[in-house]
Amino acid sequence: MSEWLVLTLAMAAACAVVLTIVVINNRRITEDDDPSETPDVIEYMTMMIGVIYAIVLGLAIAGVWEARGAAQETVRQEAQAMHEISARAEVYPQAVRSGIRADVDAYVSYVVHDEWTYMSEHGELSEEGTALLERVRRSVTDYQPANDFEGQAYQPLVDQVAAADDARGARGQNAGATMPGVVWFGLIIGALVTVGLIFTLQIRRTGRELLLAGLFSVLIAFLLFLIWDFDAPFGRGISATAAPFTDLFPHLTR
C-alpha cells in the first residue's frame, strides 16, 4: 500500500469520524437548547489550525536549513581532504608529487567550474567528476614508497582519498531535493486551509482588515518559498557554495 493511499484513507477516516459525531450530537439536541450559551468555536478552531500550521512550517524550515548546513559541511570536508592530499604529497619525489597535485587540481577545477552547474541542473553527480577522483586515487595508491619516510605518508594520503570519496558521496546524496512529496502536499493543503479560514471570520472591506489579510497571505507564501529555496542545497538561490574549494585552491580561480 502506497503512502499516498494510506494518507488519503487516514484523512478520510478522521473526517468521517468527526462529521459522524457532529451529526449524532445534533440529533440529540432538544428544542429548548440555547446555542447562545455555547461559545463560538470558529475563532478557536481558526486559532488552533493557525498554531498547528505554524509549528509545521517551523519544523519544515528547520529541516531544510539543517540539510543545507549538512550539505555545506560535506563540501568543506571534501575540499579539506583534497587540500591535505596536495599538501602531504610534498614528501614524494618531484615527478610523483607534481602528478598527484596536477590530478587534484584537475578534479577541484572541474568541481568548481563544471560539476556545480551539473548538480543544480540534474540533481546528481557527474561521471566525469567520478573519473577524475578515481585518477587521484590511482596516483596516490599506485606509487610504491621508496623509503620509510615516504611509507609513513602513504597511508594518511590513502585515508584522505577515502575521506574525499566519502564526502563526495554525501554531496551527491544532497544534490537533489530533500523534502518528500507528501510533506509538500501537507504544506500546500495546510496553507490553503489556513488562508481560507480567514473568510470564516467575516472580514469586511476596511483598509485595516484587508491589509492584515494580505500581509498574512504574503507571509505564508514567503515561508513556503523559503522552504522551496532551501529544499535543494545545491540547486537554488540560497544554496551551498563551492567556497571551501576556492578558499583552499585560490590559484584555480584566477
Summary of the structure (lengths in Angstrom):
residues: 254
radius of gyration: 28.6
end to end distance: 54.9
largest distance: 101.5
contacts: 690
relative contact order: 0.14
helix: 80%
strand: 0%
